[in-house]
Amino acid sequence: MKKSLRKKHLLKRSEVPLPSVLKKSEVIGKRLLELPEFSKASKIMLYSSKDSEVDTASIIRSCIQSEKEVYLPRTDIKSRKMEAVLISEFPEDVEIASFGLLEPKKDLNATENLREIDLVIVPGVAFDERGNRLGYGFGFYDRFLTEVRAPKIGLSFESHVLDLVPQESHDVRVDKIVTELRIIECSNFS
């Protein structure tokens, strides 16, 4: 079920024109920057967006300019693990890596203590109001998020907030979802 739902929403998202993706992403970025969790956080884990995902480039730059520590994920396909790597410049500190994603360069060291991270911004194909997330099917984020104690915020276009995302025992929920239309407090829907 997850596989067909993922395929449907990736196709749906790919059909959205780039100007619309960028316009909605700008609104989502502004909403995110205004959240109290964001204001309080000094060490933020973000992701470098790809294709028709909510664009995060301006969020990453804004964080660096405001002197927040920015961590991006770097994946290891063999071990099926993801690590958080501190970057200081974007896009200078990243390179094309697994799955065609921009990831921190290999010479940058990963953080040893994930509990230092104050906030994690999480990608997803789709979400539901309870905070369930439909990822890309590789499990990198679910494994990673079990190690993190920080608030988890998903970024999504409103059209990809569903009534129900199937959940499995290993799935990790997000605490909030930011869309171009609203901020969803997932604990209100548990």
Residue frames as a rotation matrix with the C-alpha (Angstrom) as fourth column:
MET 1
0.560 0.828 0.000 0.00
0.828 -0.560 0.000 0.00
0.000 0.000 -1.000 0.00
LYS 2
0.433 -0.471 -0.768 2.78
0.158 -0.800 0.579 2.44
-0.887 -0.372 -0.272 0.89
LYS 3
-0.570 -0.739 0.359 4.55
0.446 0.089 0.890 1.71
-0.690 0.668 0.279 -2.39
SER 4
-0.232 0.558 0.797 1.53
0.941 -0.078 0.329 2.59
0.245 0.826 -0.507 -4.56
LEU 5
0.776 0.494 -0.392 0.72
0.601 -0.768 0.223 5.65
-0.191 -0.408 -0.893 -2.43
ARG 6
0.058 -0.870 -0.489 4.33
0.217 -0.467 0.857 6.84
-0.974 -0.156 0.162 -2.75
LYS 7
-0.666 -0.314 0.677 4.29
0.680 0.118 0.723 6.36
-0.307 0.942 0.135 -6.52
LYS 8
0.244 0.876 0.417 0.98
0.940 -0.319 0.120 8.24
0.238 0.363 -0.901 -6.85
HIS 9
0.844 0.143 -0.518 2.16
0.367 -0.856 0.363 11.25
-0.391 -0.496 -0.775 -4.83
LEU 10
-0.240 -0.955 -0.173 5.59
0.301 -0.243 0.922 11.45
-0.923 0.169 0.346 -6.42
LEU 11
-0.514 0.145 0.846 3.89
0.857 0.035 0.515 11.55
0.045 0.989 -0.142 -9.82
LYS 12
0.576 0.816 0.045 1.37
0.800 -0.574 0.176 14.14
0.169 -0.065 -0.983 -8.61
ARG 13
0.557 -0.437 -0.706 4.15
0.269 -0.710 0.651 16.29
-0.786 -0.553 -0.278 -7.18
SER 14
-0.483 -0.824 0.296 6.25
0.526 -0.003 0.850 16.03
-0.700 0.567 0.435 -10.36
GLU 15
-0.143 0.540 0.830 3.39
0.963 -0.116 0.242 17.52
0.227 0.834 -0.503 -12.37
VAL 16
0.709 0.357 -0.608 3.42
0.551 -0.818 0.162 20.79
-0.440 -0.450 -0.777 -10.41
PRO 17
0.647 -0.470 0.600 5.11
0.394 -0.469 -0.791 23.58
0.653 0.748 -0.118 -12.44
LEU 18
-0.223 -0.881 -0.418 8.42
0.887 -0.006 -0.461 24.82
0.404 -0.474 0.783 -10.98
PRO 19
-0.632 -0.019 0.775 7.19
-0.105 -0.988 -0.110 28.43
0.768 -0.151 0.623 -10.48
SER 20
0.465 0.866 0.181 4.36
-0.416 0.033 0.909 27.07
0.781 -0.498 0.376 -8.32
VAL 21
0.517 -0.386 -0.764 6.76
0.699 0.705 0.116 24.85
0.494 -0.594 0.635 -6.34
LEU 22
-0.544 -0.834 0.089 9.03
0.660 -0.491 -0.569 27.84
0.518 -0.251 0.818 -5.68
LYS 23
-0.345 0.506 0.791 6.18
-0.392 -0.843 0.368 30.19
0.853 -0.183 0.489 -4.74
LYS 24
0.744 0.647 -0.165 4.65
-0.167 0.420 0.892 27.70
0.647 -0.636 0.421 -2.28
SER 25
0.267 -0.747 -0.609 8.12
0.826 0.503 -0.254 26.83
0.496 -0.436 0.751 -0.94
GLU 26
-0.606 -0.478 0.636 8.76
0.169 -0.858 -0.484 30.50
0.777 -0.186 0.601 -0.19
VAL 27
0.194 0.777 0.599 5.57
-0.639 -0.363 0.678 30.69
0.744 -0.514 0.426 1.90
ILE 28
0.823 0.071 -0.564 6.45
0.261 0.834 0.486 27.45
0.505 -0.547 0.668 3.71
GLY 29
-0.155 -0.978 -0.141 9.96
0.742 -0.021 -0.670 28.75
0.652 -0.208 0.729 4.41
LYS 30
-0.486 0.035 0.873 8.61
-0.320 -0.937 -0.140 31.99
0.813 -0.348 0.467 5.92
ARG 31
0.614 0.773 0.158 6.17
-0.489 0.216 0.845 30.05
0.620 -0.596 0.510 8.12
LEU 32
0.572 -0.484 -0.663 8.98
0.618 0.785 -0.040 27.77
0.540 -0.386 0.748 9.30
LEU 33
-0.451 -0.850 0.273 11.28
0.484 -0.490 -0.725 30.68
0.750 -0.195 0.632 10.17
GLU 34
-0.248 0.447 0.859 8.51
-0.586 -0.776 0.234 32.20
0.771 -0.445 0.455 12.33
LEU 35
0.587 0.497 -0.639 8.00
0.133 0.719 0.682 29.09
0.799 -0.485 0.356 14.48
PRO 36
0.718 -0.311 0.622 9.15
-0.694 -0.383 0.609 29.33
0.049 -0.870 -0.491 18.11
GLU 37
0.783 -0.445 0.434 10.98
0.259 0.868 0.423 25.99
-0.565 -0.219 0.796 17.76
PHE 38
0.527 -0.584 0.617 12.95
0.743 -0.035 -0.668 27.49
0.412 0.811 0.415 14.90
SER 39
0.610 -0.254 0.750 13.73
-0.290 -0.953 -0.086 30.74
0.737 -0.165 -0.655 16.72
LYS 40
0.779 -0.249 0.575 14.99
-0.567 0.110 0.816 28.86
-0.266 -0.962 -0.056 19.81
ALA 41
0.837 -0.416 0.355 17.10
0.452 0.892 -0.019 26.37
-0.309 0.176 0.935 17.86
SER 42
0.452 -0.761 -0.465 20.79
-0.672 -0.634 0.383 27.04
-0.586 0.139 -0.798 17.34
LYS 43
-0.750 -0.655 0.088 21.62
-0.466 0.619 0.632 23.65
-0.468 0.433 -0.770 15.74
ILE 44
0.280 0.952 -0.126 19.26
-0.650 0.091 -0.754 22.68
-0.706 0.293 0.644 12.94
MET 45
-0.673 -0.343 0.656 19.21
0.195 0.772 0.604 19.56
-0.714 0.535 -0.452 10.79
LEU 46
0.171 0.674 -0.718 17.81
-0.713 -0.418 -0.563 20.38
-0.680 0.608 0.409 7.36
TYR 47
0.073 -0.192 0.979 17.78
0.567 0.815 0.118 18.54
-0.821 0.546 0.168 4.06
SER 48
-0.679 -0.315 -0.663 18.81
-0.376 -0.627 0.682 19.67
-0.631 0.712 0.308 0.61
SER 49
0.274 0.948 0.163 15.71
-0.260 0.236 -0.936 19.45
-0.926 0.215 0.311 -1.54
LYS 50
-0.860 -0.469 0.201 15.54
0.022 0.360 0.933 17.73
-0.510 0.806 -0.299 -4.89
ASP 51
-0.767 0.533 0.357 13.18
0.540 0.236 0.808 18.07
0.346 0.813 -0.469 -7.85
SER 52
-0.205 0.817 0.539 9.65
-0.011 -0.552 0.834 18.98
0.979 0.165 0.122 -6.78
GLU 53
-0.081 0.097 -0.992 10.18
0.964 0.261 -0.053 18.77
0.254 -0.960 -0.115 -3.01
VAL 54
0.953 0.263 -0.150 9.59
0.300 -0.882 0.364 21.85
-0.036 -0.392 -0.919 -0.87
ASP 55
0.378 -0.853 0.361 12.65
0.341 -0.235 -0.910 23.91
0.861 0.467 0.202 -1.81
THR 56
0.814 -0.100 -0.572 15.02
0.572 -0.029 0.820 24.33
-0.098 -0.995 0.034 1.15
ALA 57
-0.014 -0.918 0.395 17.92
0.876 -0.202 -0.438 26.26
0.482 0.340 0.808 -0.41
SER 58
-0.040 0.015 0.999 16.76
-0.103 -0.995 0.011 29.66
0.994 -0.103 0.041 0.90
ILE 59
0.924 0.357 0.134 16.04
-0.186 0.115 0.976 28.18
0.333 -0.927 0.173 4.35
ILE 60
0.556 -0.798 -0.235 19.56
0.831 0.541 0.131 26.73
0.022 -0.268 0.963 4.51
ARG 61
-0.251 -0.671 0.698 21.11
0.622 -0.664 -0.415 30.05
0.742 0.330 0.584 3.45
SER 62
0.363 0.491 0.792 18.95
-0.285 -0.751 0.596 31.99
0.887 -0.442 -0.133 5.92
CYS 63
0.973 -0.026 -0.231 20.08
0.216 0.469 0.857 29.73
0.086 -0.883 0.461 8.77
ILE 64
0.157 -0.987 0.014 23.75
0.976 0.153 -0.156 30.12
0.152 0.038 0.988 7.86
GLN 65
-0.219 -0.207 0.954 23.38
0.298 -0.945 -0.137 33.91
0.929 0.254 0.268 7.58
SER 66
0.550 0.493 0.674 21.71
-0.478 -0.476 0.738 34.08
0.685 -0.729 -0.026 10.99
GLU 67
-0.350 -0.905 0.242 24.64
-0.775 0.134 -0.618 32.08
0.526 -0.404 -0.748 12.42
LYS 68
0.595 0.489 0.637 22.70
-0.709 0.694 0.129 28.93
-0.379 -0.528 0.760 13.25
GLU 69
-0.614 -0.748 0.251 24.62
-0.548 0.633 0.547 25.69
-0.569 0.198 -0.798 12.91
VAL 70
0.415 0.750 -0.516 23.26
-0.893 0.225 -0.390 23.85
-0.177 0.622 0.763 9.87
TYR 71
-0.544 -0.478 0.689 23.51
-0.340 0.877 0.340 20.10
-0.767 -0.049 -0.640 9.53
LEU 72
0.185 0.561 -0.807 22.65
-0.981 0.151 -0.120 18.21
0.055 0.814 0.578 6.36
PRO 73
0.651 0.109 0.751 22.22
-0.312 0.940 0.134 14.46
-0.692 -0.322 0.646 5.98
ARG 74
-0.204 -0.669 -0.715 24.84
-0.970 0.237 0.054 12.25
0.133 0.704 -0.697 4.39
THR 75
0.738 0.601 0.306 23.81
-0.624 0.781 -0.029 8.69
-0.257 -0.169 0.952 3.60
ASP 76
-0.571 -0.820 0.046 25.79
-0.764 0.551 0.336 5.50
-0.301 0.157 -0.941 3.47
ILE 77
0.199 0.717 -0.667 24.04
-0.905 0.396 0.155 3.07
0.376 0.573 0.728 1.14
LYS 78
-0.338 -0.411 -0.847 26.00
-0.177 0.911 -0.371 0.02
0.924 0.025 -0.381 2.36
SER 79
-0.957 -0.076 -0.280 25.26
0.253 0.255 -0.933 0.50
0.143 -0.964 -0.225 6.06
ARG 80
-0.119 0.969 0.215 21.79
0.655 -0.086 0.751 2.00
0.746 0.230 -0.624 5.35
LYS 81
0.088 0.070 -0.994 22.62
0.924 -0.378 0.056 4.79
-0.372 -0.923 -0.098 7.81
MET 82
0.448 0.077 0.890 22.36
0.469 -0.868 -0.161 8.54
0.761 0.490 -0.426 7.69
GLU 83
-0.154 -0.549 -0.822 24.60
0.977 -0.210 -0.042 10.96
-0.149 -0.809 0.568 9.56
ALA 84
0.901 0.431 -0.058 24.34
0.429 -0.902 -0.049 14.68
-0.074 0.020 -0.997 10.34
VAL 85
-0.110 -0.975 0.192 27.16
0.994 -0.109 0.015 16.80
0.006 0.192 0.981 8.94
LEU 86
0.384 0.156 -0.910 27.79
0.401 -0.916 0.012 20.43
-0.832 -0.370 -0.414 9.84
ILE 87
0.050 -0.357 0.933 28.15
0.966 -0.221 -0.136 22.75
0.255 0.908 0.333 6.86
SER 88
-0.201 -0.152 -0.968 29.19
0.566 -0.825 0.012 26.41
-0.800 -0.545 0.251 6.88
GLU 89
-0.581 0.037 -0.813 28.56
-0.575 -0.726 0.377 27.38
-0.577 0.686 0.443 3.25
PHE 90
-0.078 0.615 0.785 25.84
0.506 0.702 -0.500 26.42
-0.859 0.358 -0.366 0.82
PRO 91
0.950 0.308 -0.051 26.16
-0.312 0.929 -0.199 25.16
-0.014 0.204 0.979 -1.88
GLU 92
0.246 -0.951 -0.186 29.97
-0.832 -0.109 -0.544 25.17
0.497 0.289 -0.818 -1.55
ASP 93
-0.475 -0.472 0.743 30.02
-0.843 0.487 -0.230 22.46
-0.253 -0.735 -0.629 1.15
VAL 94
0.281 0.645 0.710 27.84
-0.307 0.762 -0.570 19.97
-0.909 -0.058 0.412 -0.76
GLU 95
-0.729 -0.448 -0.518 28.23
-0.651 0.216 0.728 17.63
-0.214 0.868 -0.449 -3.73
ILE 96
0.291 0.827 -0.481 25.98
-0.903 0.404 0.147 15.33
0.316 0.392 0.864 -5.72
ALA 97
-0.733 -0.497 0.464 25.82
-0.651 0.710 -0.269 11.97
-0.196 -0.499 -0.844 -3.97
SER 98
-0.881 0.395 0.259 23.45
0.379 0.919 -0.109 9.03
-0.281 0.002 -0.960 -3.50
PHE 99
-0.024 0.979 0.200 20.10
0.893 0.111 -0.436 9.26
-0.449 0.169 -0.878 -5.28
GLY 100
-0.149 -0.103 0.983 21.27
0.767 -0.639 0.049 12.47
0.624 0.762 0.174 -7.01
LEU 101
0.842 0.479 -0.249 20.92
0.513 -0.569 0.642 14.42
0.166 -0.669 -0.725 -3.75
LEU 102
0.169 -0.768 0.618 23.17
-0.239 -0.640 -0.730 17.23
0.956 -0.024 -0.291 -2.62
GLU 103
0.870 0.028 -0.491 24.98
0.431 0.437 0.789 15.94
0.237 -0.899 0.368 0.46
PRO 104
0.769 -0.639 -0.015 27.86
-0.504 -0.621 0.600 17.29
-0.393 -0.454 -0.800 2.54
LYS 105
0.397 -0.722 -0.567 31.26
-0.672 0.192 -0.715 16.67
0.625 0.665 -0.408 1.00
LYS 106
0.681 -0.133 -0.721 33.11
0.286 0.954 0.095 13.55
0.675 -0.271 0.687 2.14
ASP 107
-0.358 -0.931 -0.074 35.88
0.473 -0.112 -0.874 15.55
0.805 -0.347 0.480 3.86
LEU 108
-0.266 0.348 0.899 33.42
-0.717 -0.695 0.057 17.12
0.644 -0.629 0.435 6.32
ASN 109
-0.946 -0.195 -0.261 33.01
0.025 0.754 -0.657 15.27
0.325 -0.628 -0.708 9.60
ALA 110
0.037 0.987 -0.156 29.69
0.175 0.147 0.974 14.02
0.984 -0.063 -0.167 10.92
THR 111
-0.084 0.014 0.996 28.59
-0.885 -0.461 -0.069 14.99
0.459 -0.887 0.051 14.41
GLU 112
-0.795 -0.267 -0.545 29.05
-0.005 0.901 -0.434 12.30
0.607 -0.343 -0.717 17.02
ASN 113
-0.828 0.468 -0.308 26.33
0.386 0.078 -0.919 13.57
-0.407 -0.880 -0.245 19.34
LEU 114
-0.602 0.667 0.438 22.93
0.476 -0.141 0.868 13.76
0.641 0.731 -0.233 17.66
ARG 115
0.191 0.701 -0.687 21.36
0.979 -0.084 0.186 14.93
0.073 -0.708 -0.703 20.92
GLU 116
-0.597 -0.452 -0.663 23.02
0.488 -0.860 0.147 18.32
-0.637 -0.236 0.734 20.38
ILE 117
-0.853 0.320 0.413 20.68
0.294 -0.360 0.885 19.01
0.432 0.876 0.213 17.46
ASP 118
-0.845 0.506 -0.173 17.82
-0.124 -0.500 -0.857 21.32
-0.520 -0.703 0.485 18.52
LEU 119
0.234 0.928 -0.289 15.48
-0.517 -0.133 -0.846 20.86
-0.823 0.347 0.449 15.57
VAL 120
-0.743 -0.404 0.534 15.11
0.205 0.622 0.756 18.45
-0.637 0.671 -0.380 12.64
ILE 121
0.009 0.686 -0.728 13.39
-0.812 -0.420 -0.406 19.47
-0.584 0.594 0.553 9.41
VAL 122
-0.473 -0.104 0.875 12.10
0.041 0.989 0.140 16.32
-0.880 0.102 -0.464 7.74
PRO 123
-0.657 0.265 -0.706 11.26
-0.754 -0.218 0.619 15.68
0.010 0.939 0.343 4.08
GLY 124
-0.494 0.495 0.714 8.46
0.066 0.841 -0.537 13.41
-0.867 -0.218 -0.448 2.98
VAL 125
-0.916 0.290 0.275 6.41
0.323 0.129 0.938 12.36
0.237 0.948 -0.212 0.00
ALA 126
-0.009 0.941 0.337 3.23
-0.099 -0.336 0.936 12.84
0.995 -0.025 0.096 2.04
PHE 127
-0.980 -0.190 0.061 2.09
-0.065 0.015 -0.998 13.32
0.189 -0.982 -0.027 5.64
ASP 128
0.022 0.997 -0.081 -1.12
0.583 0.053 0.811 13.02
0.812 -0.065 -0.580 7.61
GLU 129
0.301 0.175 0.937 -2.31
-0.376 -0.882 0.286 15.33
0.876 -0.438 -0.200 10.39
ARG 130
1.000 0.023 -0.014 -1.22
0.002 0.460 0.888 12.84
0.026 -0.888 0.460 13.06
GLY 131
0.411 -0.910 -0.050 2.39
-0.802 -0.386 0.456 13.32
-0.434 -0.147 -0.889 11.95
ASN 132
0.376 -0.261 0.889 2.71
0.327 0.935 0.136 10.05
-0.867 0.239 0.437 10.08
ARG 133
0.125 -0.495 -0.860 5.13
-0.754 -0.611 0.242 10.40
-0.645 0.618 -0.449 7.20
LEU 134
0.870 0.027 0.492 5.39
0.305 0.754 -0.581 8.62
-0.387 0.656 0.648 3.88
GLY 135
0.155 -0.912 -0.380 9.09
-0.382 -0.410 0.828 8.67
-0.911 0.017 -0.412 3.08
TYR 136
0.149 -0.211 -0.966 10.95
-0.988 -0.057 -0.140 7.47
-0.026 0.976 -0.218 0.03
GLY 137
0.881 0.407 -0.242 11.02
-0.417 0.909 0.010 3.86
0.224 0.092 0.970 1.14
PHE 138
0.164 -0.909 -0.383 14.65
-0.079 0.375 -0.924 3.49
0.983 0.182 -0.011 2.18
GLY 139
0.726 0.278 -0.629 14.21
0.538 0.339 0.772 3.97
0.428 -0.899 0.097 5.95
PHE 140
-0.314 -0.934 0.169 17.14
0.601 -0.334 -0.726 6.37
0.735 -0.127 0.666 6.40
TYR 141
-0.376 0.201 0.904 15.11
-0.456 -0.890 0.008 9.00
0.806 -0.410 0.427 8.26
ASP 142
0.722 0.691 -0.019 13.21
-0.331 0.370 0.868 6.56
0.607 -0.620 0.497 10.48
ARG 143
0.457 -0.642 -0.616 16.47
0.768 0.634 -0.090 4.99
0.448 -0.432 0.783 11.68
PHE 144
-0.541 -0.709 0.452 18.06
0.434 -0.696 -0.572 8.42
0.720 -0.113 0.684 12.15
LEU 145
-0.115 0.581 0.806 15.10
-0.460 -0.750 0.475 9.99
0.880 -0.316 0.353 13.96
THR 146
0.745 0.351 -0.567 15.07
0.272 0.616 0.739 7.31
0.609 -0.705 0.363 16.63
GLU 147
-0.054 -0.888 -0.457 18.44
0.953 0.090 -0.288 8.71
0.297 -0.452 0.841 17.78
VAL 148
-0.740 -0.207 0.640 17.30
0.201 -0.976 -0.083 12.35
0.641 0.067 0.764 17.95
ARG 149
-0.415 0.583 -0.698 15.40
0.884 0.076 -0.462 13.97
-0.217 -0.809 -0.547 20.81
ALA 150
-0.905 -0.006 -0.425 14.75
-0.040 -0.994 0.098 17.31
-0.423 0.106 0.900 19.07
PRO 151
0.163 0.976 -0.145 11.37
-0.195 -0.112 -0.974 18.43
-0.967 0.187 0.172 17.69
LYS 152
-0.738 -0.304 0.602 10.72
0.458 0.430 0.778 17.10
-0.496 0.850 -0.178 14.19
ILE 153
0.054 0.732 -0.679 8.98
-0.278 -0.642 -0.714 19.32
-0.959 0.227 0.169 11.64
GLY 154
-0.253 -0.036 0.967 7.84
0.783 0.579 0.227 18.10
-0.568 0.814 -0.119 8.24
LEU 155
-0.503 0.105 -0.858 7.65
-0.457 -0.875 0.161 20.36
-0.733 0.473 0.488 5.20
SER 156
-0.585 0.388 0.712 4.88
0.672 0.724 0.157 19.58
-0.455 0.570 -0.684 2.73
PHE 157
-0.878 0.477 0.025 2.65
-0.338 -0.657 0.674 21.07
0.338 0.583 0.739 0.13
GLU 158
-0.406 0.802 0.438 -0.96
-0.774 -0.047 -0.632 21.08
-0.486 -0.596 0.639 1.32
SER 159
0.366 0.593 -0.717 -1.95
-0.903 0.411 -0.122 18.75
0.223 0.693 0.686 -1.52
HIS 160
-0.121 -0.489 -0.864 0.25
-0.183 0.866 -0.465 16.06
0.976 0.102 -0.194 0.06
VAL 161
-0.826 0.081 0.557 -1.35
-0.552 0.081 -0.830 16.16
-0.112 -0.993 -0.022 3.51
LEU 162
-0.547 0.557 -0.625 -3.55
-0.171 0.657 0.735 13.07
0.820 0.509 -0.264 3.47
ASP 163
0.482 0.779 0.401 -6.32
-0.679 0.043 0.733 11.75
0.553 -0.626 0.550 5.66
LEU 164
0.792 -0.212 0.573 -4.20
-0.322 0.652 0.686 8.76
-0.519 -0.728 0.448 6.56
VAL 165
0.125 -0.817 -0.563 -0.66
-0.853 0.201 -0.482 7.61
0.507 0.540 -0.672 5.88
PRO 166
0.832 0.162 -0.531 -0.19
0.035 0.939 0.341 3.91
0.554 -0.303 0.776 6.66
GLN 167
0.273 -0.731 0.626 2.11
-0.927 -0.373 -0.031 3.48
0.256 -0.572 -0.780 9.64
GLU 168
0.468 -0.256 -0.846 4.42
0.172 0.965 -0.197 0.64
0.867 -0.053 0.496 10.60
SER 169
0.856 -0.038 -0.516 6.01
0.517 0.113 0.849 0.01
0.026 -0.993 0.116 14.00
HIS 170
-0.068 -0.986 -0.151 9.40
0.952 -0.109 0.286 1.47
-0.299 -0.124 0.946 12.97
ASP 171
0.030 0.129 0.991 7.96
0.661 -0.746 0.077 4.71
0.749 0.653 -0.108 11.54
VAL 172
-0.557 -0.257 -0.790 8.75
0.768 -0.522 -0.371 7.94
-0.317 -0.813 0.489 13.42
ARG 173
0.476 0.830 0.292 6.15
0.874 -0.482 -0.055 10.71
0.095 0.281 -0.955 13.47
VAL 174
-0.614 -0.539 0.576 6.83
0.450 -0.839 -0.305 14.42
0.648 0.072 0.758 13.10
ASP 175
-0.580 0.342 -0.740 5.60
0.701 -0.253 -0.666 16.91
-0.415 -0.905 -0.093 15.71
LYS 176
0.149 0.581 -0.800 4.45
-0.126 -0.791 -0.598 19.58
-0.981 0.190 -0.045 13.26
ILE 177
-0.172 -0.162 0.972 3.89
0.942 0.260 0.210 19.98
-0.287 0.952 0.107 9.55
VAL 178
-0.229 0.046 -0.972 4.33
-0.085 -0.996 -0.028 23.28
-0.970 0.076 0.232 7.74
THR 179
-0.090 0.259 0.962 2.44
0.960 0.280 0.015 23.78
-0.265 0.924 -0.274 4.47
GLU 180
-0.842 -0.193 0.503 1.76
0.401 -0.849 0.345 26.83
0.360 0.492 0.793 2.34
LEU 181
-0.078 0.923 0.377 -1.69
0.006 -0.378 0.926 27.12
0.997 0.074 0.024 3.98
ARG 182
0.782 0.444 0.437 -1.22
-0.444 -0.095 0.891 26.17
0.437 -0.891 0.123 7.63
ILE 183
-0.547 -0.826 0.137 0.87
-0.668 0.333 -0.666 24.84
0.504 -0.456 -0.734 10.48
ILE 184
0.483 0.722 -0.495 -0.39
-0.307 0.669 0.677 21.49
0.820 -0.175 0.545 11.72
GLU 185
-0.296 -0.447 0.844 0.21
-0.955 0.102 -0.280 20.63
0.039 -0.888 -0.457 15.39
CYS 186
-0.334 0.137 -0.933 0.27
-0.399 0.876 0.271 16.86
0.854 0.462 -0.238 15.04
SER 187
-0.978 -0.041 -0.203 -0.25
0.161 0.466 -0.870 16.21
0.130 -0.884 -0.449 18.76
ASN 188
-0.549 0.835 -0.042 -3.74
-0.707 -0.490 -0.510 17.73
-0.446 -0.250 0.859 18.36
PHE 189
0.204 0.631 -0.749 -4.67
-0.941 0.336 0.027 14.84
0.269 0.699 0.662 16.09
SER 190
-0.777 -0.615 -0.137 -3.18
-0.553 0.770 -0.320 11.86
0.302 -0.173 -0.938 17.95
